[in-house]
Amino acid sequence: MSSHQSNTISFGTDGIRGLIARDFTYDVVRKTAQGMADYVSYKYMRTEKPSIVVGYDRRFMSERFAQTMAEVLAANGLDVTLASAPLPTPAISLLTTKGYGLGVVITASHNNHYYNGIKVKQGGRSAPPSVTAEIENYVAKAVPMKPGPVPVPVKNFAPAYLEYMLAKAPAAKLLGKLPGIVAMDFMHGVGAESAGTLFNSKNILKLREKHDPLFGGMSPEPVEKNMQELVAAVKKHKALFGAALDGDADRFALVSDKGQYMTPCQTAPLLLEYLISKGGVNGKVVQAVSMGYLTKRIAKAAGLPFEEVPVGFKYIAEKMLYENVSFGVEESGGYTWKGNLPERDGALTALLVMEMVIKTGKPVSALYAEIEKKYGKSSFVRRDFTLPKAIPNKHSFAVKIKKKLPKVLLGHKITETNTIDGLKIILDNDWWVLMRPSGTEPLLRTYAETDSQENTRKFLDLAFKLVDMKQ
């Protein structure tokens, strides 16, 4: 996701995002809305124009920005409906499979409270890059129409999302059968809006569900540093596990019954192994290049095809739409599996873990111990470095470092290098490190996975030295 200045509105990994009142203003919303309206008017010049649904999260000003977006679209003669209350992003994705050709969400996802943004949805997932690139071109030339008194219909979409969840997640009807408490941390985000109906059980302990535009003073991102309250609650209440959702409820993070934060490289194998154990899984396992080796080993053991794609859930979504994919995962906590939308959904993932605990009768720690025994240990760490200047071309960066690589790193031969998104180096024992320049900021994201924290840190240190040589 890229930030932008008011004169350049660019769509990043999943829409646009910026600082409220500086980069993200009413003018930016109006210009983006006008660009979208121009895109729709031109694209569907000879056919029926798609209906558009506009949703928003719990952030400061989200509802007002959504109203502005809807008014500009309506002033252009488009059929627009505005959500009557904050909704999880996956709910808007769902609506683009139920009569709405396009969905717009006012959200900055997991970013700090002083950010807001816009996501565009189509066909049950994030609009593909070809669509957002076209919209971006129209936005650049857009002259916002000043909306007159155009009424915008408002609708409560919560029942449609609840119906979908109940149909896709058997555990939603079995919460009373949980053999203990599950701690759900909504991080003051929009996931709490559907909590009353979806997670209405004495077995669910709800944390940070109150509406707080400041998100309790931290970013609503379900990463380890933000999990202290959830970890403490799991230990105090001897919970079966803890689950956290991000600000717009499409991401999920897991804390085991022992109070241990589980990285996505540990959570994904748990989910995949359980889905395979249920039977009927025969499609490809697709994961972001920043994900780990346990899922790859499980796929191999089950005889399932396996593929890595660039970082960004949209790449997984595209595979799900056009290929037989059984499971998709990205490193930031986005999970999906066959039978669902080609979209990540934090609440749906939480319900799958509840089902797993109910059906197996085992706590998360015991289930993960079985994974380690069968497929090995995973210690995954992500570390971001600030660079002297931005690296604009990811591929040339990767090729330059690749040319300088020795044959052996950390005592192991390099068996594979992958340049689909930065440079991923894989050793003969599956250990790997990925170096991804931001492209827009002077930032290098590095990710590594080995069998121990010590080895992973060594690998990340080594990666930094390799990059340093290049600077």
C-alpha positions in Angstrom: 0.0 0.0 0.0 1.6 3.3 -1.0 1.1 6.7 0.5 0.5 9.5 -1.8 0.6 13.3 -2.2 -2.6 15.1 -3.1 -1.5 15.5 -6.7 -0.6 11.9 -7.2 -3.0 9.2 -6.1 -1.5 5.8 -6.5 -2.8 2.4 -5.7 -0.3 0.2 -3.8 -0.6 -3.4 -2.7 -4.3 -3.1 -1.7 -5.5 0.4 -2.5 -4.5 3.9 -1.4 -3.5 5.1 2.1 -2.3 8.3 3.6 -2.1 10.6 6.7 -5.6 12.1 7.5 -5.7 15.8 6.7 -2.3 15.7 4.9 -2.3 13.0 2.3 -5.9 11.7 2.8 -8.4 14.5 2.6 -12.0 15.1 1.3 -10.4 16.4 -1.9 -8.5 13.1 -2.3 -11.7 11.1 -1.7 -13.7 13.3 -4.2 -11.0 13.0 -6.8 -10.7 9.2 -6.4 -14.5 8.9 -6.5 -14.7 11.0 -9.7 -11.9 8.9 -11.3 -13.8 5.7 -10.4 -17.0 7.2 -11.8 -15.2 8.1 -15.1 -13.7 4.6 -15.3 -17.1 2.9 -14.8 -18.8 5.3 -17.3 -16.2 4.6 -20.0 -15.6 0.9 -19.3 -19.3 0.1 -19.3 -20.3 2.6 -22.0 -22.2 0.0 -24.0 -23.3 -2.3 -21.3 -25.2 -2.0 -18.0 -23.1 -0.1 -15.4 -22.3 -2.1 -12.2 -24.0 -1.2 -8.9 -21.5 0.0 -6.3 -21.5 -0.6 -2.6 -19.5 1.7 -0.3 -18.5 0.5 3.2 -16.2 1.8 5.9 -14.4 0.8 9.1 -14.4 2.3 12.6 -11.6 4.8 12.0 -11.8 8.6 12.6 -13.8 10.2 9.8 -14.4 6.9 7.9 -18.2 7.3 7.8 -17.9 10.9 6.5 -15.4 10.0 3.9 -17.6 7.1 2.8 -20.6 9.4 2.6 -18.5 11.8 0.4 -17.4 8.9 -1.8 -21.0 7.7 -2.3 -22.3 11.2 -3.0 -19.8 11.8 -5.8 -20.5 8.4 -7.4 -24.2 9.0 -7.2 -23.9 12.5 -8.6 -22.4 10.8 -11.7 -25.6 8.9 -12.2 -24.2 5.6 -10.8 -26.3 3.2 -8.7 -24.6 3.4 -5.2 -25.6 2.0 -1.8 -23.9 3.1 1.4 -23.5 0.7 4.4 -25.5 1.8 7.4 -22.7 0.8 9.9 -19.0 -0.1 9.9 -18.3 -3.4 8.2 -15.3 -5.8 8.0 -13.6 -5.5 4.6 -14.4 -9.1 3.8 -18.1 -8.2 4.0 -17.7 -5.7 1.2 -15.8 -8.3 -0.8 -18.8 -10.7 -0.3 -21.2 -8.1 -1.5 -19.3 -7.9 -4.8 -20.5 -11.5 -5.4 -24.1 -10.6 -4.5 -25.3 -8.1 -7.0 -22.7 -5.3 -6.7 -20.1 -5.0 -9.4 -17.7 -2.9 -7.4 -17.1 -2.4 -3.7 -15.3 0.5 -2.0 -14.1 0.4 1.6 -12.8 3.4 3.5 -10.1 1.9 5.7 -6.4 2.0 6.5 -6.5 -1.6 7.6 -3.8 -2.2 10.3 -2.2 1.3 10.1 -2.1 3.8 13.0 -5.2 5.9 13.8 -3.9 8.9 11.9 -4.1 7.1 8.6 -7.1 6.4 6.4 -7.5 4.9 2.9 -9.5 3.3 0.2 -9.7 -0.3 -0.9 -11.5 -1.4 -4.1 -13.2 -4.8 -4.3 -14.5 -6.8 -7.3 -15.6 -10.4 -7.8 -15.2 -11.3 -4.1 -11.7 -10.0 -3.7 -9.4 -7.0 -4.1 -9.8 -5.5 -7.6 -7.0 -6.9 -9.8 -4.0 -4.7 -10.6 -5.2 -4.2 -14.2 -8.4 -2.6 -12.8 -6.7 -0.4 -10.2 -4.1 0.7 -12.8 -7.0 1.9 -15.0 -8.8 3.6 -12.2 -5.5 5.3 -11.2 -5.2 6.8 -14.7 -8.7 8.1 -14.6 -8.2 9.6 -11.1 -5.1 11.4 -12.3 -7.2 13.3 -14.9 -10.4 13.6 -12.8 -12.1 16.9 -12.1 -14.5 16.2 -9.2 -18.1 16.9 -9.8 -19.7 18.9 -7.0 -22.6 16.7 -5.8 -25.9 18.4 -5.5 -28.6 17.0 -3.2 -28.3 13.5 -4.5 -29.9 11.0 -2.1 -27.7 7.9 -1.5 -29.6 4.7 -0.3 -28.3 3.3 3.0 -28.6 -0.4 3.8 -27.7 -2.7 6.7 -25.5 -5.4 5.2 -24.6 -7.2 8.5 -27.2 -9.9 8.0 -25.7 -10.9 4.6 -22.2 -11.2 6.1 -23.5 -13.2 9.1 -25.4 -15.6 6.8 -22.2 -16.2 4.8 -20.2 -16.9 8.0 -22.7 -19.3 9.3 -22.8 -21.2 6.0 -19.0 -21.4 5.7 -18.0 -22.0 9.3 -19.6 -24.9 11.1 -18.0 -23.7 14.4 -20.1 -20.6 14.4 -23.0 -22.9 15.5 -20.9 -25.0 17.9 -19.3 -22.4 20.2 -21.1 -23.9 23.1 -19.1 -27.1 22.5 -15.8 -25.4 23.0 -14.0 -27.3 25.8 -13.0 -24.0 27.4 -12.6 -20.2 26.7 -11.3 -18.6 23.6 -9.9 -15.0 23.9 -10.8 -12.8 20.9 -8.9 -9.5 20.6 -10.7 -7.1 18.2 -8.0 -4.4 18.7 -10.9 -1.9 18.8 -11.4 -2.6 15.1 -14.4 -3.3 13.0 -14.4 -7.0 13.7 -16.1 -6.2 16.9 -19.2 -4.9 15.0 -20.2 -8.5 14.1 -19.0 -10.0 17.4 -22.3 -9.7 19.2 -24.0 -12.1 16.8 -21.1 -14.2 15.5 -19.2 -14.8 18.7 -22.1 -14.6 21.1 -21.2 -17.3 23.6 -20.1 -17.6 27.2 -17.0 -19.4 25.9 -15.8 -16.3 24.1 -13.8 -13.7 26.0 -13.9 -10.4 24.1 -11.0 -8.0 24.4 -10.7 -4.4 23.1 -14.2 -4.6 21.4 -15.2 -1.0 22.3 -15.1 1.6 19.5 -11.9 3.7 20.0 -10.7 5.8 17.0 -7.3 5.9 18.7 -7.1 2.1 18.9 -5.9 2.2 22.4 -2.7 4.0 21.5 -1.3 1.4 19.2 -1.8 0.4 15.5 -4.5 -2.3 15.1 -2.0 -4.7 13.6 -2.0 -8.3 15.0 1.8 -8.7 15.3 3.7 -10.0 18.3 4.6 -6.6 19.8 0.8 -5.7 20.0 -0.2 -9.0 21.5 0.7 -8.5 25.2 -2.9 -8.0 26.4 -4.1 -11.1 24.5 -1.2 -13.2 25.7 -1.9 -12.1 29.3 -5.6 -12.9 28.9 -4.9 -16.4 27.5 -2.6 -17.2 30.5 -4.9 -15.7 33.1 -8.1 -17.5 31.8 -6.3 -20.7 30.8 -7.8 -20.2 27.3 -7.8 -22.7 24.5 -6.1 -20.1 22.4 -6.2 -16.4 21.6 -7.2 -14.8 18.3 -6.6 -11.2 17.1 -8.1 -9.4 14.2 -6.7 -6.3 12.6 -8.4 -2.9 12.1 -10.6 -4.0 9.1 -10.8 -7.6 10.3 -9.3 -9.3 7.2 -6.1 -10.4 9.0 -5.8 -13.0 11.8 -3.1 -13.8 14.4 -3.0 -16.8 16.8 -1.7 -17.1 20.4 -1.4 -20.7 21.7 -2.9 -22.0 24.9 0.6 -21.7 26.4 0.5 -17.9 25.7 2.9 -18.2 22.8 2.5 -15.9 19.8 2.4 -18.1 16.7 3.9 -16.6 13.5 2.0 -17.0 10.3 4.8 -19.6 9.3 3.5 -21.6 12.3 -0.2 -20.9 12.0 -0.5 -21.7 8.3 0.8 -25.3 8.7 -1.7 -25.9 11.5 -4.6 -24.8 9.3 -3.4 -26.7 6.2 -2.8 -29.9 8.1 -6.2 -29.8 9.7 -7.9 -29.1 6.3 -6.1 -32.0 4.8 -7.1 -34.3 7.7 -10.8 -33.5 7.0 -10.3 -35.0 3.5 -11.2 -33.9 0.0 -8.3 -31.4 -0.3 -6.8 -31.9 -3.8 -5.8 -28.4 -5.0 -2.7 -26.3 -5.1 -1.2 -24.7 -2.0 -0.3 -21.1 -2.9 1.6 -18.8 -0.6 3.4 -15.4 -0.7 7.1 -15.6 -1.3 7.6 -14.2 2.3 6.1 -17.4 3.8 7.8 -20.5 5.2 8.9 -24.1 4.5 6.5 -26.1 6.7 3.5 -25.5 4.4 5.7 -26.6 1.5 6.7 -29.8 3.3 3.0 -30.5 4.2 1.9 -30.0 0.6 4.7 -32.3 -0.6 3.7 -35.0 1.9 0.1 -34.8 0.8 1.0 -34.8 -2.9 -0.4 -31.3 -3.5 1.0 -28.9 -6.0 2.8 -25.9 -4.4 3.5 -22.4 -5.7 4.9 -19.1 -4.4 3.6 -15.7 -5.6 4.7 -12.1 -5.0 3.7 -10.4 -1.7 0.1 -9.1 -1.7 -3.1 -11.1 -1.2 -4.4 -10.1 -4.7 -1.9 -12.6 -6.3 -3.3 -15.4 -4.2 -6.8 -14.3 -5.0 -6.1 -14.4 -8.8 -4.8 -18.0 -8.5 -7.9 -19.0 -6.6 -10.2 -17.6 -9.3 -8.5 -19.3 -12.2 -6.9 -22.4 -10.8 -7.7 -25.3 -8.4 -6.3 -23.9 -5.2 -7.0 -25.6 -1.9 -5.2 -23.1 0.5 -3.7 -19.7 0.3 -1.7 -17.7 2.8 0.4 -14.5 3.1 2.9 -13.5 5.8 0.8 -10.7 7.2 -1.9 -13.0 8.5 -4.2 -13.5 5.5 -5.7 -17.0 5.1 -8.2 -18.5 2.8 -9.2 -22.0 1.6 -11.4 -23.7 -1.0 -15.1 -23.1 -0.6 -14.6 -19.5 0.6 -14.2 -16.2 -1.2 -10.8 -15.6 -2.8 -10.3 -13.2 0.1 -8.7 -13.2 3.6 -11.1 -13.1 6.5 -9.9 -12.9 10.1 -13.1 -13.9 11.8 -13.6 -16.9 9.4 -10.0 -18.0 10.2 -10.7 -17.7 14.0 -13.8 -19.9 13.5 -11.7 -22.5 11.7 -9.3 -22.7 14.6 -12.3 -23.1 17.0 -13.6 -26.0 14.8 -10.1 -27.6 14.8 -9.9 -27.5 18.6 -13.5 -28.9 19.0 -13.1 -31.7 16.4 -9.6 -32.8 17.4 -10.1 -32.4 21.2 -6.5 -31.1 21.4 -5.2 -27.6 22.4 -3.3 -25.6 19.8 0.1 -26.2 21.5 -0.4 -30.0 21.2 -1.5 -29.8 17.6 1.6 -27.6 16.8 3.9 -30.0 18.6 2.7 -32.7 16.2 3.5 -30.4 13.2 7.0 -29.9 14.6 7.5 -33.6 15.1 6.5 -34.4 11.6 7.8 -31.5 9.6 10.5 -29.7 11.7 10.8 -26.5 13.6 10.1 -23.0 12.4 11.6 -19.8 13.7 10.5 -16.9 11.5 11.5 -13.2 12.0 10.9 -10.1 9.9 13.2 -7.2 10.3 12.9 -3.8 8.4 16.0 -1.7 7.7 16.1 2.0 6.7 18.3 2.6 3.7 20.1 5.8 2.7 17.8 6.1 -0.4 14.9 4.2 -1.9 15.7 1.3 -4.4 13.3 2.0 -7.3 13.8 -1.3 -9.2 13.3 -4.4 -7.1 14.3 -6.8 -9.9 17.7 -5.1 -10.7 18.4 -4.9 -7.0 17.8 -8.7 -6.7 19.9 -9.6 -9.8 22.9 -7.5 -8.6 22.9 -9.2 -5.2 22.4 -12.6 -6.8 25.5 -12.2 -8.9 27.6 -11.6 -5.8 26.3 -14.5 -3.8 28.8 -17.2 -2.5 27.9 -20.8 -3.0 27.6 -21.5 0.7 25.8 -19.5 3.4 25.8 -20.5 7.1 27.5 -23.7 6.2 24.8 -24.8 3.7 24.7 -24.7 -0.1 22.4 -22.3 -1.8 20.0 -24.5 -3.8 17.6 -21.9 -5.1 17.2 -18.2 -5.7 13.8 -16.6 -6.4 13.4 -13.1 -7.8 9.7 -12.7 -8.2 9.5 -10.1 -5.4 13.0 -9.0 -4.2 15.5 -11.8 -3.7 14.7 -15.0 -1.8 17.7 -17.3 -1.1 16.9 -20.9 -0.2 19.5 -23.3 1.3 19.8 -27.1 1.0 18.1 -27.6 4.4 15.1 -25.3 3.4 16.3 -22.3 5.5 15.6 -19.1 3.6 16.0 -15.4 3.6 14.1 -12.8 1.6 15.2 -9.2 0.9 12.4 -6.9 -0.5 13.0 -3.2 -1.1 9.9 -1.1 -0.6 10.1 0.6 -4.0 8.5 3.8 -2.7 10.4 4.3 0.6 14.1 4.0 1.6 13.2 0.7 3.4 14.3 -2.8 3.0 12.1 -5.6 4.4 14.0 -8.7 5.3 12.4 -12.1 6.3 14.1 -15.3 7.4 13.2 -18.7 8.7 15.4 -21.4 10.2 15.1 -24.0 12.9 16.0 -21.6 15.8 15.9 -17.9 16.7 19.7 -17.8 16.8 20.1 -19.1 13.3 17.4 -16.8 12.0 19.0 -13.8 13.5 22.4 -14.8 12.0 20.7 -15.2 8.6 19.2 -11.7 8.8 22.5 -10.2 9.8 24.1 -11.9 6.8 21.4 -10.5 4.5 22.0 -7.0 5.7 25.7 -7.4 5.0 24.9 -8.6 1.4 22.8 -5.5 0.8 25.4 -3.3 2.4 27.9 -4.5 -0.2 25.6 -3.4 -2.9 25.0 0.1 -1.5 
